[in-house]
Amino acid sequence: MKEINKYIDQASLNPTASRKDIIQLCNDAKLYNFYGVCVNSHWVKCAANELKGSGIKVISTVGFPFGASSTKSKVEEAKKAIEDGANEIDMVMNIGLFKSDLTKEVRKDISAVKNAIGDHVLKVIIETCYLNKYDVRIASVICKMAKADYIKTSTGFGHKETELRDIQMIHSAIEGNTKIKASGDISNIEQAVAFIHAGADRIGTSKGVDIIFSAKEKQL
């Protein structure tokens, strides 16, 4: 297992996040050498400027937080984010389409964004709090078929936090190169390590600094 900081995508996604908050996010990322920072698409250029030359990835949300925007708008948002300096895209699956059993349309929505960003990493947020065990499996397979690089559990705006079984269900549903990003109220080292051991390759959180400090406390 790598050092915990290299699993963390430190996020600032609240609607009230200001430029000052984004700069602080980037400063924390540089101080603790996080893998990346995750911001809403408007703030990509600001984050990219703050992190220039650091090697820390800039991750932009797309269709956030509901996933209900049109495919065209998601594509344009993703393209603009890449143009502004994003290295990776975290898009929200169209949950309404999925719940309507329009799985082919869900796949097309994801594929369109992946095609638009080319070799850049695409993570698809399936929002597990709205899905049963069968749904999680089907959604994971759709993401894999659409060439998503990661399946991500949560926006953090759903009605409950991500659970360990969510990672386990996704992990059991996919094989090959598709990876998993655990996110959704992860705030301490115990949670983060448990998710990683269950199969998560990345941890999305707004509490990355707290996780680092809780890890240090456990070493004392």
C-alpha positions, -999 to 999 in steps of 0.1 A, spaced: 0 0 0 13 35 -9 14 63 16 -22 74 23 -17 109 9 -11 95 -26 -46 80 -26 -64 112 -18 -83 135 -41 -89 165 -18 -122 181 -27 -139 215 -24 -173 212 -40 -196 232 -18 -217 258 -37 -203 285 -14 -167 277 -21 -149 309 -29 -116 316 -47 -99 319 -13 -112 284 -5 -99 269 -38 -64 285 -32 -64 270 4 -74 237 -11 -44 238 -34 -21 249 -7 -31 220 15 -26 197 -15 9 209 -20 17 208 17 5 172 21 14 161 -14 -21 147 -22 -27 129 -55 -51 155 -67 -77 182 -60 -113 180 -71 -132 212 -79 -163 223 -97 -155 231 -134 -156 269 -129 -126 267 -106 -104 245 -128 -83 273 -142 -77 288 -108 -66 254 -94 -45 246 -124 -26 279 -120 -21 273 -83 -8 238 -88 13 245 -119 46 225 -118 35 206 -86 26 173 -103 -7 173 -84 -37 165 -106 -66 188 -112 -99 170 -113 -131 186 -125 -167 176 -118 -191 174 -148 -229 173 -145 -225 177 -108 -242 169 -85 -273 153 -100 -261 140 -134 -294 151 -150 -280 176 -174 -280 168 -212 -252 148 -227 -243 178 -249 -239 200 -219 -217 174 -201 -195 170 -232 -190 208 -235 -184 212 -198 -158 184 -199 -141 198 -230 -139 233 -214 -125 218 -181 -97 200 -200 -90 232 -220 -87 251 -186 -62 226 -173 -81 196 -158 -62 163 -159 -92 142 -149 -130 144 -151 -155 131 -125 -189 130 -141 -222 120 -126 -241 92 -142 -277 101 -153 -294 84 -124 -329 92 -138 -321 75 -170 -307 45 -151 -338 43 -129 -359 44 -161 -341 12 -173 -327 32 -203 -293 16 -198 -283 21 -235 -288 59 -231 -268 59 -198 -239 42 -216 -241 67 -245 -240 96 -221 -208 82 -205 -192 73 -238 -198 107 -252 -178 123 -224 -151 98 -226 -148 103 -264 -146 140 -258 -117 139 -234 -97 112 -251 -68 99 -230 -77 119 -199 -90 99 -170 -128 97 -166 -144 87 -134 -182 81 -133 -201 87 -101 -229 62 -98 -243 75 -65 -246 42 -47 -269 56 -20 -297 55 -46 -290 20 -58 -296 -15 -46 -271 -44 -49 -284 -53 -83 -283 -17 -95 -247 -12 -84 -236 -42 -104 -254 -31 -136 -242 5 -132 -206 -8 -128 -208 -29 -159 -223 0 -179 -194 22 -168 -169 -4 -178 -185 -9 -212 -185 28 -218 -147 28 -212 -147 47 -179 -114 46 -161 -129 46 -127 -162 40 -110 -168 65 -82 -193 58 -54 -207 92 -44 -210 129 -50 -211 135 -12 -245 152 -17 -266 120 -15 -287 110 16 -261 87 32 -224 81 33 -206 55 13 -204 21 29 -177 -6 27 -201 -30 9 -205 -4 -19 -168 -9 -28 -171 -46 -24 -201 -48 -47 -184 -27 -74 -152 -47 -71 -170 -80 -75 -188 -66 -106 -158 -55 -126 -126 -70 -139 -97 -57 -158 -85 -21 -159 -115 -3 -144 -106 12 -110 -127 24 -81 -128 58 -63 -144 57 -29 -160 90 -18 -188 101 5 -181 113 40 -147 96 44 -130 115 73 -105 92 91 -76 68 85 -96 38 95 -123 44 69 -98 52 42 -76 21 48 -107 -1 49 -119 12 16 -85 7 0 -83 -29 13 -118 -35 -1 -106 -25 -36 -106 13 -38 -77 28 -58 -85 65 -49 -101 83 -20 -123 113 -26 -128 135 4 -129 171 17 -113 158 49 -79 148 35 -60 168 61 -80 152 89 -72 118 75 -35 127 75 -36 138 111 -56 108 122 -29 86 105 -2 104 124 -20 100 157 -23 63 152 15 61 148 21 78 182 
